[in-house]
Every structure is written in C-alpha cells, then in structure tokens.
Amino acid sequence: MTAVLFDMDGVIIDSEDYWVEREREHILPMTVPDETVPVAEISGMNYRETYEYLESNYETAISRERFVEVFAETAREIYSEHVSLLPGFHDHLDELHDRDATVALVTSSPHDWIEIVFDRFDLEGRFDEIVSGEDIEGPGKPHPYIFEQAATKINREPGDCVAVEDSENGVQSASRAGTYTVAYRIDAHTGLDLSPADAIVETPRELRETVLERVS
C-alpha cells in the first residue's frame, strides 16, 4: 500500500507566501547585509541549518542565536495570524484514509510550529506519523535523509511513498530518497528547478488527483 508524505510549508499551508517576503525583505538582509541571497537557496531547509549554510557561504552580520530568535518570532506571527490551509485538504485526507493509505507529515519545521498549525486547522490526529527536522540526527533537505527516515518510521520503502514538496531543496530531498515526487508549484517560488520531480502540479485539484492516482 502506498504511503503519502506531505511537506507542510507551501503545501498544506500557504506559509511560503509569507516566508519568502520576510526572508527577502528582512531576515536575509539583516543576516547577510553585503550580499543578495536568493530566497530559493534556503527554502525548505531546516532553519537551524540555514544559518550554518549562510555562515559557510557568505559573511554573516548577526549571531546564530539572534538568527534563530528572529526566525522563531517570525514563525509565530506567520502561523498564528496569516496562513490558510490548502483548499479541500481535510477532504483529501479523508479520501486517503478511505483507501487505507498511510499519511505522514515530513517537514523541516520544528514541533512548536507544527502544533500552531494543527491547532488552527484541526489537524491533530489526522496524520499517522509526523517527522520534523528537529527529530532527525542527520542532514536536512536537500539531503534525502529526512525522507528515508520517514519511510522507515512508517515501515515503507521510499519507493512505496509519494512525497509532495514545493521547494527546490524539498524536491531534491524527496527525489534523492527514491520516492515518487510530486512538485507543487506555487506563486511564492519562481524560477525553481523542479525537474527532479516525477510530476509537477499547479492547483489543489491537480495535486489531489495526482496523489490519488498513485494510491492503490
């Protein structure tokens, strides 16, 4: 039986619309004031690893502690006040459960952010497994490790899983793990290389139909 692995940001909620704006206008200029860093470089990464990436590739102007603090403050605002759930997502989950599909959330976001989203949109108990980037003892996206670990947690091979991702790093991670990868193209991200994906969709309806086709 096929399992479905959903990313959170940019897939089940439209948070990337808000993250991209804040990263481009505030977080990245504050962290790397002397360079213009494309947001796509860090989208999908574990935010704690993002600072290490920026520090390794650019000259950072703030401490790791301050960077983490700003990210956490921004997250609370975005998830508590702004985001919307993917249209029809509860119905989509019902269809998957009716087909006895295992459904997991696989996200770089930490559990306290996930909890805000679950509370707002009544998602508690709707997933068979939750895999957060803070749970894994290995590299985050774009490395395949988080999807490999997710497959292990639900007793599946990666090749028996459908992964839904929106970012370039996320698509690379899922594809490298060996899942059937569905890229959900959103307006917040432009010019991404989503070619590693097995399918690219652009609407909630296309996403639902493509996933259901793979669930037997």
VEXDREN-2710 file (C-alpha; in Angstrom, 1 decimal):
% VEXDREN-2710
k/r/px/py/pz
1/MET/0.0/0.0/0.0
2/THR/1.3/3.4/-1.0
3/ALA/2.1/6.0/1.7
4/VAL/1.9/9.8/1.2
5/LEU/4.4/12.1/2.7
6/PHE/3.3/15.8/2.8
7/ASP/5.6/18.7/3.3
8/MET/4.0/21.4/5.5
9/ASP/5.1/24.9/4.4
10/GLY/4.0/25.7/0.9
11/VAL/2.0/22.5/0.5
12/ILE/-0.7/22.0/3.2
13/ILE/-0.5/25.7/4.2
14/ASP/0.4/28.8/2.1
15/SER/3.1/29.9/4.5
16/GLU/5.8/30.3/1.8
17/ASP/3.9/33.4/0.6
18/TYR/4.8/35.0/3.9
19/TRP/8.2/33.4/4.5
20/VAL/9.5/34.5/1.1
21/GLU/8.6/38.1/1.7
22/ARG/10.0/38.2/5.2
23/GLU/13.2/36.4/4.3
24/ARG/13.8/38.6/1.2
25/GLU/12.9/41.9/2.9
26/HIS/14.1/41.4/6.5
27/ILE/15.8/38.2/7.6
28/LEU/18.4/37.7/4.8
29/PRO/19.4/41.4/4.5
30/MET/19.8/41.5/8.3
31/THR/21.9/38.3/8.3
32/VAL/23.9/38.9/5.1
33/PRO/23.8/42.7/4.5
34/ASP/26.6/42.8/1.9
35/GLU/25.1/40.2/-0.4
36/THR/21.8/39.5/-2.2
37/VAL/20.9/35.9/-1.3
38/PRO/18.2/34.3/-3.4
39/VAL/15.4/33.0/-1.1
40/ALA/15.3/29.8/-3.2
41/GLU/18.7/28.9/-1.8
42/ILE/17.4/28.4/1.7
43/SER/13.7/27.4/1.1
44/GLY/12.9/24.1/2.5
45/MET/15.9/23.9/4.7
46/ASN/15.8/23.4/8.5
47/TYR/16.0/26.9/9.8
48/ARG/18.8/26.0/12.2
49/GLU/20.9/24.6/9.4
50/THR/20.1/27.7/7.3
51/TYR/22.4/29.8/9.5
52/GLU/25.2/27.3/9.1
53/TYR/24.7/27.4/5.3
54/LEU/24.8/31.3/5.3
55/GLU/27.8/31.4/7.5
56/SER/29.7/29.0/5.3
57/ASN/28.8/30.7/2.0
58/TYR/28.5/34.4/3.0
59/GLU/29.7/36.8/5.6
60/THR/27.1/36.9/8.4
61/ALA/26.4/40.0/10.5
62/ILE/24.4/38.6/13.3
63/SER/24.9/35.7/15.7
64/ARG/23.3/32.3/15.3
65/GLU/21.3/32.9/18.5
66/ARG/19.9/36.1/17.1
67/PHE/19.1/34.5/13.8
68/VAL/17.2/31.6/15.5
69/GLU/15.3/34.1/17.7
70/VAL/14.2/36.2/14.7
71/PHE/13.1/33.1/12.8
72/ALA/11.1/31.9/15.8
73/GLU/9.4/35.3/16.2
74/THR/8.5/35.4/12.5
75/ALA/7.2/31.8/12.6
76/ARG/4.8/32.5/15.5
77/GLU/3.4/35.5/13.6
78/ILE/3.0/33.7/10.3
79/TYR/1.4/30.6/11.6
80/SER/-0.8/32.3/14.2
81/GLU/-2.1/35.2/12.1
82/HIS/-1.7/34.7/8.4
83/VAL/-1.6/31.2/6.9
84/SER/-4.5/29.3/5.2
85/LEU/-5.0/25.6/4.8
86/LEU/-4.8/24.0/1.3
87/PRO/-8.3/24.1/-0.1
88/GLY/-10.1/20.8/0.3
89/PHE/-7.2/19.3/2.4
90/HIS/-9.4/17.7/5.0
91/ASP/-11.5/16.0/2.3
92/HIS/-8.2/14.9/0.6
93/LEU/-7.1/13.3/3.9
94/ASP/-10.5/11.6/4.2
95/GLU/-10.0/10.1/0.7
96/LEU/-6.6/8.8/1.5
97/HIS/-7.7/7.2/4.8
98/ASP/-10.7/5.7/3.0
99/ARG/-8.1/4.0/0.7
100/ASP/-6.1/2.8/3.8
101/ALA/-3.1/4.9/2.8
102/THR/-0.6/5.8/5.5
103/VAL/-0.2/9.6/5.6
104/ALA/2.8/11.4/7.2
105/LEU/3.9/14.9/7.6
106/VAL/7.6/15.4/6.7
107/THR/8.7/18.9/7.4
108/SER/11.8/20.9/8.3
109/SER/9.7/22.9/10.7
110/PRO/10.0/22.2/14.5
111/HIS/7.2/20.8/16.5
112/ASP/6.1/24.0/18.1
113/TRP/5.4/25.5/14.7
114/ILE/3.6/22.3/13.7
115/GLU/1.5/22.5/16.8
116/ILE/0.3/26.0/16.0
117/VAL/-0.8/24.9/12.5
118/PHE/-2.5/21.7/13.8
119/ASP/-4.4/23.7/16.5
120/ARG/-5.6/26.3/14.0
121/PHE/-6.8/23.9/11.3
122/ASP/-8.0/20.9/13.4
123/LEU/-5.3/18.6/12.1
124/GLU/-4.5/16.8/15.3
125/GLY/-4.7/13.0/14.8
126/ARG/-5.1/13.3/11.0
127/PHE/-1.5/12.1/10.3
128/ASP/-0.2/8.6/11.0
129/GLU/3.3/10.0/11.6
130/ILE/5.0/13.4/12.0
131/VAL/8.6/13.7/11.1
132/SER/10.1/17.1/12.0
133/GLY/13.6/18.3/11.0
134/GLU/14.4/18.6/14.7
135/ASP/13.8/14.9/15.2
136/ILE/16.5/13.6/12.8
137/GLU/20.2/13.2/13.5
138/GLY/21.4/13.8/10.0
139/PRO/21.5/16.5/7.3
140/GLY/18.2/18.2/6.3
141/LYS/16.8/19.0/2.9
142/PRO/18.1/18.8/0.1
143/HIS/19.7/15.7/1.5
144/PRO/17.5/12.6/1.3
145/TYR/17.9/11.6/5.0
146/ILE/14.6/13.0/6.3
147/PHE/12.5/11.2/3.7
148/GLU/14.5/8.0/4.2
149/GLN/13.8/8.3/8.0
150/ALA/10.1/9.0/7.4
151/ALA/9.8/5.8/5.2
152/THR/11.5/3.8/8.0
153/LYS/9.1/5.2/10.6
154/ILE/6.0/4.1/8.7
155/ASN/7.6/0.7/7.7
156/ARG/7.7/1.5/4.0
157/GLU/10.5/1.6/1.4
158/PRO/10.9/5.1/-0.1
159/GLY/9.9/3.7/-3.5
160/ASP/6.5/2.9/-2.0
161/CYS/5.9/6.5/-1.0
162/VAL/4.5/9.6/-2.7
163/ALA/6.1/12.8/-1.5
164/VAL/4.6/16.2/-2.1
165/GLU/7.0/19.2/-2.0
166/ASP/7.1/22.8/-3.2
167/SER/10.7/23.9/-2.8
168/GLU/13.7/23.1/-4.9
169/ASN/15.5/21.7/-1.8
170/GLY/12.5/19.6/-0.8
171/VAL/12.0/18.2/-4.3
172/GLN/15.7/17.2/-4.4
173/SER/15.5/15.6/-1.0
174/ALA/12.4/13.5/-1.8
175/SER/13.7/12.5/-5.3
176/ARG/17.1/11.5/-3.9
177/ALA/15.4/9.3/-1.3
178/GLY/13.7/7.4/-4.1
179/THR/10.1/8.5/-3.5
180/TYR/7.6/9.2/-6.3
181/THR/7.9/13.0/-6.0
182/VAL/5.1/15.5/-6.8
183/ALA/6.2/19.1/-7.0
184/TYR/3.5/21.6/-6.1
185/ARG/4.4/24.8/-8.0
186/ILE/3.3/27.9/-6.0
187/ASP/3.4/31.6/-6.8
188/ALA/5.7/32.3/-3.9
189/HIS/8.5/30.5/-5.7
190/THR/9.6/31.5/-9.2
191/GLY/12.3/30.1/-11.4
192/LEU/12.8/26.9/-9.4
193/ASP/14.3/23.8/-11.0
194/LEU/11.7/21.2/-10.2
195/SER/12.9/18.8/-12.9
196/PRO/13.9/16.0/-10.4
197/ALA/10.1/15.6/-9.6
198/ASP/8.1/12.8/-11.3
199/ALA/5.1/15.1/-11.6
200/ILE/4.6/18.9/-11.4
201/VAL/1.2/20.3/-10.4
202/GLU/-0.1/23.8/-10.0
203/THR/-3.5/23.6/-8.3
204/PRO/-5.0/21.8/-5.3
205/ARG/-7.2/19.8/-7.7
206/GLU/-4.2/18.6/-9.7
207/LEU/-2.4/17.8/-6.5
208/ARG/-5.3/15.7/-5.2
209/GLU/-5.8/13.9/-8.5
210/THR/-2.1/13.1/-9.0
211/VAL/-1.7/11.8/-5.4
212/LEU/-4.8/9.7/-5.6
213/GLU/-3.7/8.1/-8.9
214/ARG/-0.6/6.8/-7.1
215/VAL/-2.5/5.4/-4.1
216/SER/-3.7/1.9/-4.7
END
